[in-house]
Amino acid sequence: MGATSHQAGAAGRALTADRPTSVRNVVLVGHSGAGKTTLVEALALTAGAVNRAGRVEDGSTVSDHDEIEHRRHRSVQLSLVPVEWGGIKINILDTPGYADFVGELRAGLRAADAALFVVSAADGIDGATRMVWDECEAVGMPRAIVVTHLEAARSDYAQMTGVCGEIFGAEDPDAVVPLHLPLHGPAGPDGHAPVTGLLGLLSRRVYDYGSGERVERDPDPAELALIADARSRLIEGIIAESEDESLMDRYLGGEDIDLKTLVDDLERAVARGTFHPVLMAAPAAEGARQGLGTVELLELVTGGFPTPAERAPLAVTAPDGSARPPVTCDPEGPLVAEVVKTSSDPYVGRVSLVRVFSGTLLPEATVHVSGHGLADRGHEDHDVDERTGALSSPFGKHQRPLGRCIAGDLACVAKLTHAETGDTLSAKDRPLLMEPWSMPDPLLPLAVEAHGKADEDKLSQALARLVAEDPTLRLEQNPHTRQLVLWCLGEAHQDLVLERLRTRYGVQVDPVPHKVSLRETFGAEATGRGRHVKQSGGHGQFAICEIRVEPLPAGSGVEFVDKVVGGSVPRQFIPSVEKGVRAQAARGVAAGYPLVDVRITLLDGKAHSVDSSDAAFQTAGALALREAAAEATMHLLEPVAELDVLVPDEYVGPVMSDLAGRRGRVVGSDQAGPGRTRVRAEIPEIEIGRYAVELRSVSHGTGGFRRSYARHEPMPPQLAEKLREQAEKGT
């Protein structure tokens, strides 16, 4: 690829696209620390979007967009950096590599048409990156691999390309092949020889970056000999994956295929998603104008990755679910755009990053906003017409005005007050809806309380905004434990939510221990007598009732039966007794947890013609139930969850052992695709509060799970007794 550099300065102006074929949308994928953000900055420098100091005209950098990221020294959100190369606008979507922010990664995958997998030559490839590769493989997304950290003493490019072939090319080793070999400079004192240039396998040219500028030259005889074998493998892989049979016959017949034909076939195979070239890149040295390999990478993106117009027609429906014809990437077609990210700006307000799939989005236009399919995350279905604010193109901390955004492009839209991440924007007279993309379930609970009265007043609105921005965050007001619970993806996600509440919305909350919804029930039949008799001058209180309590099968709730004979309890007070025992059952009778699965029978009682009252019989009923509980064997019931754990085969043993140590019962396992196993288990919910974090540790970041409520069942006596003691101390 690319013997010629086409640098196009874009500093200081918004990049606009006039047709879908002049746009490329590419997402960077890789584990935390692989060098994605550094690579984005290097590409921006080479494309002329920043100066040699790596800064735009106001002194900021392309990664200057979130104070939290500066404090944490890692990416926590999706960011867009548009650059221009050879007349093509490239929307580079930089994603966080940490597993807790996989929602941002999925948003980037949704907005992109191709992916660059960034892997570190020093650290290798983690399991989570492999999983994302498999997801892209399943949908045929074009991919290339970029090897970084070549300057590290322990880096080995040849070894790393071999690892990439083994992992990413497991099904087809010929589909993952390097485009260049490294040109090494003199070895340093530690014996490590730095990479100073590239040996182009197709062009048989040397691209030397050793001087700080890219210099192209012919290879010397030793370099030419080094290229031969690798070049043959590359050409065979390109021809095979491009399915150009006539060219394969010519090549095997000994014909020397011209460079243009090979490059055309390479670009065709990459765009089809069947060939995945390996490249290398490194940031520019101080004062240099180009980073190693960045020119070659930009040329691959513009020449080898597909345009938005090549994307398959997009399935859409009306908001009511009725069918509508698929839409294509046509600026003149019906408007269909999607909010892939929502953020809050202290000066502008809510800002929505939007990918336009069809039609043209204009500023100050009325659009229809549809949000459906995320009710389980606290996002109610909604359909509303809204007026868009200004359109802009982000660059670091700044927004550069845009006059329009055509099909295939991305832009930021201001003032969409009702639009949330995942919503569809369409024409108000022709509303359409895209199917929401798949998001991981947040399974790590964080129970919080407002720190003070001022925080309590602002908390509800702040949480609503956070949930609108982040579909991987779920808000729950648990009616049983009366706790406000934020369900997150991991501890880093929890920390980010708390920090955003504090710094962005000025709300301080205190984390508190998360409670599971325990229950109580009777282990055997028991009776109780409630006597509420008071006389202290004036109107007195008199009520006596006798009850019998019997255990019922699980799921029966609380049943009340009246078996009073002879009018010992007047008919008008029987509902009062029922009200009193049900209120006491809701409060609990042994450890303060709701009573369930019992039949309470009112047998007898006494009343006074003057002093009996509704309130007196409510109190007597509650006293009777407490007395029965004091005499009976009580069981504490705990919720049991059904777990569906998906892990690579090599981690099945450790996962099963871990589940057994949590009082779990494995009920089955089965194969769930190549090299992966699904383990099904039942486990008490009290044992899996932090399972989202601990499974990640056990499976080295490759495992995932789903959970659902199964039932309540008796807790082991020793654990139940410990909780009762804690409840007594609390009172």
C-alpha positions, -999 to 999 in steps of 0.1 A, spaced: 0 0 0 8 36 -5 41 46 -19 29 82 -18 20 105 11 -10 128 7 -10 151 37 -40 174 41 -40 200 68 -73 203 87 -63 223 117 -87 250 128 -116 241 106 -145 217 107 -143 188 83 -174 183 61 -183 155 37 -203 162 5 -210 125 -3 -209 92 16 -180 79 -5 -157 106 9 -162 93 45 -146 65 65 -158 56 100 -132 35 119 -133 24 156 -101 17 176 -104 -14 197 -79 -28 222 -72 -34 259 -64 -6 283 -28 6 278 -24 -7 243 -19 28 230 -51 37 212 -53 73 223 -16 78 215 -22 63 181 -51 87 175 -28 117 183 -1 103 160 -26 100 132 -39 135 138 -4 149 136 4 131 104 -29 143 89 -21 179 98 -49 182 123 -24 192 150 10 208 150 43 192 158 38 196 195 6 175 191 -17 204 197 -45 222 179 -45 260 173 -56 269 209 -29 247 226 -52 218 235 -48 182 223 -72 159 206 -75 139 238 -84 170 259 -121 163 264 -127 150 299 -112 161 332 -120 127 347 -98 110 321 -69 133 329 -72 125 366 -75 87 360 -49 86 331 -71 64 310 -100 67 286 -134 62 302 -157 72 272 -160 71 235 -144 101 217 -145 112 181 -115 127 163 -122 136 126 -91 140 103 -87 143 66 -64 124 43 -63 125 6 -96 143 4 -113 116 26 -128 125 60 -119 99 85 -140 97 117 -117 80 142 -137 66 172 -114 61 202 -129 36 227 -119 28 263 -100 -5 267 -111 -12 303 -139 -38 306 -161 -16 328 -166 8 298 -176 -18 272 -208 1 266 -187 29 251 -169 3 229 -202 -10 217 -214 25 208 -182 29 188 -188 -4 170 -223 7 162 -211 40 147 -182 26 127 -180 6 94 -145 -9 102 -123 -16 131 -86 -12 139 -75 -36 166 -46 -20 185 -23 -46 202 8 -40 222 40 -57 212 51 -57 248 18 -69 265 2 -92 240 -36 -97 234 -60 -101 262 -91 -123 263 -116 -94 261 -100 -82 228 -104 -117 214 -141 -117 223 -146 -84 205 -128 -98 174 -152 -127 174 -181 -104 176 -168 -84 146 -161 -117 128 -198 -127 133 -211 -96 115 -183 -95 89 -169 -61 100 -137 -52 81 -107 -53 105 -70 -45 105 -44 -49 133 -20 -23 144 10 -33 166 22 -6 190 48 -2 218 76 -12 194 100 9 215 96 -13 245 128 -34 252 108 -66 254 88 -60 222 92 -84 193 73 -75 162 79 -109 144 67 -127 175 36 -104 178 26 -109 142 27 -147 148 5 -143 179 -20 -122 159 -21 -150 132 -27 -177 159 -54 -158 177 -72 -137 150 -65 -161 122 -74 -193 140 -99 -202 113 -79 -190 84 -42 -183 91 -37 -169 56 -61 -140 64 -39 -124 90 -6 -114 75 18 -83 79 20 -57 52 55 -46 63 86 -59 80 104 -36 106 136 -18 97 158 -17 128 183 9 138 215 3 158 210 -17 191 212 3 223 230 -6 256 203 -29 266 206 -48 233 172 -36 220 173 -24 184 146 2 178 123 1 148 131 31 126 113 22 94 92 -2 73 100 -26 46 70 -26 22 63 -62 12 40 -53 -18 59 -22 -30 93 -36 -22 102 -1 -10 117 11 23 100 38 43 126 52 66 114 73 96 148 74 113 154 111 105 121 122 119 106 125 84 93 97 62 119 90 35 112 65 7 140 45 -10 149 13 -27 159 -16 -5 195 -28 -4 202 -64 -14 201 -77 22 167 -60 28 154 -73 -5 163 -109 5 146 -104 38 114 -94 20 111 -123 -4 95 -151 18 71 -128 36 61 -111 4 51 -145 -12 29 -154 18 13 -120 17 5 -121 -20 -9 -157 -17 -31 -146 12 -44 -115 -7 -52 -134 -38 -69 -162 -19 -91 -139 2 -100 -117 -27 -111 -148 -45 -94 -137 -77 -88 -172 -93 -74 -160 -126 -48 -139 -107 -39 -169 -86 -33 -190 -117 -10 -162 -131 9 -159 -98 14 -197 -95 25 -197 -131 55 -175 -122 41 -142 -135 52 -110 -116 20 -93 -107 20 -55 -109 17 -35 -78 -16 -18 -87 -33 -51 -92 -21 -64 -59 -32 -32 -41 -66 -34 -57 -71 -70 -46 -58 -61 -11 -83 -33 -7 -111 -55 -20 -103 -83 5 -100 -59 34 -133 -42 25 -150 -75 23 -139 -84 58 -120 -115 48 -84 -103 50 -69 -86 80 -35 -70 74 -11 -64 103 6 -30 104 28 -12 129 27 23 143 46 45 167 42 82 178 64 107 162 96 117 180 96 152 195 95 178 167 89 152 140 60 156 116 50 120 112 49 89 134 62 56 122 37 38 101 10 64 103 11 73 66 7 37 57 -22 33 82 -41 63 69 -37 50 34 -51 16 44 -81 33 60 -89 55 31 -81 29 4 -89 -4 20 -118 2 44 -154 4 31 -173 36 26 -207 40 44 -223 36 10 -211 0 10 -230 -8 42 -259 -32 38 -294 -16 38 -305 -8 73 -336 -25 87 -361 0 103 -397 -1 116 -423 25 125 -423 33 162 -453 10 166 -433 -19 153 -449 -21 119 -426 -29 89 -410 -3 68 -387 -7 38 -349 -8 46 -330 24 41 -297 29 22 -269 54 28 -284 81 6 -282 118 16 -315 123 -3 -333 95 14 -355 95 45 -338 108 76 -326 80 99 -299 88 125 -290 73 158 -277 88 191 -246 68 198 -235 89 228 -250 115 251 -229 138 273 -235 170 293 -215 202 286 -215 228 314 -220 256 289 -240 240 260 -261 215 280 -268 181 266 -248 172 235 -257 141 214 -232 124 191 -252 112 162 -244 88 133 -266 96 102 -274 64 83 -298 79 58 -309 114 47 -293 147 58 -295 162 93 -297 200 95 -293 224 124 -324 240 138 -347 214 123 -376 196 139 -370 158 141 -388 129 156 -371 112 186 -379 76 192 -366 55 221 -378 19 225 -365 -14 238 -345 -2 268 -372 -3 295 -353 -28 315 -325 -1 320 -349 25 333 -354 41 299 -391 44 293 -403 42 257 -408 76 243 -418 94 210 -415 131 208 -408 158 182 -378 180 191 -359 209 175 -322 203 170 -297 229 180 -264 236 163 -245 208 145 -208 206 152 -177 185 148 -158 177 180 -121 181 183 -107 177 218 -126 201 241 -140 222 212 -169 220 188 -165 233 153 -197 244 136 -212 223 108 -238 233 83 -252 198 78 -244 161 83 -251 138 54 -257 100 54 -226 82 65 -212 110 86 -212 118 123 -219 150 141 -227 164 175 -262 179 180 -270 204 208 -302 209 227 -319 175 222 -333 175 257 -353 143 254 -329 122 232 -310 95 250 -282 72 239 -297 46 215 -326 68 204 -335 71 167 -339 105 150 -361 107 119 -383 131 100 -413 142 120 -437 134 92 -421 100 86 -410 86 120 -388 55 119 -371 33 145 -338 14 145 -334 -17 166 -313 -9 197 -278 -24 198 -268 -51 222 -256 -38 256 -241 -58 284 -262 -62 315 -250 -42 345 -247 -67 373 -227 -51 401 -249 -33 426 -241 0 442 -265 11 469 -264 49 477 -279 75 499 -279 112 496 -252 128 518 -274 157 529 -307 174 523 -293 196 495 -280 164 478 -313 147 482 -331 175 464 -308 173 434 -302 135 433 -332 124 413 -326 148 384 -288 140 383 -294 102 382 -320 106 354 -294 125 334 -267 99 340 -290 70 330 -300 89 298 -263 92 290 -252 57 298 -274 27 288 -251 4 307 -262 20 340 -295 8 355 -313 26 382 -334 7 407 -356 18 436 -359 -16 453 -394 -18 469 -384 -46 493 -352 -33 507 -361 4 502 -327 11 487 -316 32 458 -294 9 437 -272 18 407 -263 -14 388 -229 -9 371 -205 -30 350 -177 -30 375 -158 -11 402 -143 14 378 -178 21 364 -190 26 400 -162 51 407 -169 70 375 -207 73 383 -199 87 418 -173 111 405 -197 124 377 -224 129 403 -201 149 424 -181 169 398 -207 174 370 -239 177 390 -227 187 424 -244 158 442 -226 139 470 -238 104 478 -227 78 503 -223 42 493 -240 18 517 -240 -20 519 -263 -35 493 -291 -56 508 -308 -86 492 -346 -91 498 -347 -117 525 -380 -132 538 -392 -150 569 -416 -179 573 -429 -203 600 -413 -237 601 -442 -253 620 -477 -245 631 -480 -221 661 -506 -201 680 -506 -167 695 -527 -145 716 -528 -107 713 -541 -87 742 -543 -50 740 -560 -36 771 -554 -1 784 -574 21 808 -558 54 818 -588 76 824 -613 86 797 -617 64 766 -598 31 769 -586 5 745 -597 -31 745 -590 -59 720 -581 -96 724 -576 -120 696 -563 -156 692 -547 -168 660 -532 -199 645 -503 -197 620 -496 -225 595 -468 -227 569 -478 -229 533 -459 -239 501 -434 -214 486 -450 -186 467 -483 -186 486 -479 -152 502 -499 -144 533 -534 -159 536 -559 -147 562 -589 -169 573 -617 -159 596 -630 -188 618 -645 -168 646 -679 -182 659 -704 -167 682 -695 -131 676 -666 -131 701 -649 -106 677 -675 -83 662 -677 -85 624 -667 -49 620 -633 -56 637 -623 -87 618 -609 -66 589 -590 -47 616 -573 -78 628 -564 -88 593 -550 -53 587 -529 -56 619 -514 -90 611 -507 -81 575 -489 -49 586 -468 -69 611 -461 -95 585 -447 -68 562 -425 -55 590 -413 -90 599 -416 -110 632 -381 -125 638 -353 -106 621 -372 -77 605 -378 -92 571 -413 -97 555 -432 -128 565 -444 -149 536 -460 -183 528 -483 -186 559 -520 -190 566 -531 -169 596 -564 -180 610 -584 -159 635 -599 -183 660 -613 -163 688 -612 -131 708 -629 -106 730 -643 -71 726 -657 -43 748 -688 -24 739 -672 9 745 -634 6 745 -629 -17 715 -619 1 682 -603 -5 648 -569 6 661 -571 -16 692 -578 -47 671 -550 -38 646 -526 -37 676 -540 -70 690 -536 -88 657 -499 -76 654 -492 -87 690 -508 -121 684 -486 -127 653 -454 -117 672 -463 -141 701 -468 -170 677 -434 -163 661 -417 -162 695 -430 -197 702 -424 -212 667 -394 -224 647 -387 -196 622 -369 -199 588 -351 -171 571 -356 -173 534 -330 -160 509 -334 -153 472 -318 -178 449 -307 -168 414 -303 -188 382 -269 -180 368 -259 -186 331 -221 -183 329 -204 -182 296 -166 -188 297 -138 -203 275 -134 -240 280 -101 -236 299 -118 -217 327 -148 -241 332 -131 -259 361 -121 -228 381 -156 -213 375 -173 -244 388 -150 -245 418 -157 -209 425 -195 -214 423 -193 -244 447 -175 -222 472 -205 -198 471 -230 -224 480 -239 -228 444 -254 -258 427 -243 -265 391 -273 -278 373 -257 -283 339 -232 -273 312 -232 -274 275 -210 -262 245 -218 -227 234 -198 -224 202 -161 -231 194 -140 -231 226 -168 -218 249 -189 -234 275 -222 -223 292 -224 -233 329 -259 -231 345 -261 -229 382 -284 -219 411 -268 -198 438 -279 -176 467 -280 -140 457 -262 -130 489 -232 -148 475 -230 -130 442 -231 -93 450 -196 -89 436 -196 -117 411 -193 -93 381 -158 -84 394 -148 -119 407 -158 -137 375 -136 -113 356 -107 -123 378 -113 -160 376 -117 -160 338 -90 -134 331 -116 -110 317 -132 -135 292 -163 -146 312 -197 -132 313 -230 -141 329 -267 -135 332 -288 -138 363 -325 -142 369 -346 -147 401 -355 -183 407 -372 -185 442 -367 -180 479 -355 -209 500 -344 -215 536 -310 -201 545 -286 -225 565 -294 -221 602 -259 -209 612 -261 -180 586 -297 -172 596 -287 -170 632 -259 -146 624 -283 -123 605 -308 -124 634 -280 -114 658 -271 -85 635 -307 -74 633 -311 -75 671 -279 -53 675 -293 -29 649 -324 -24 669 
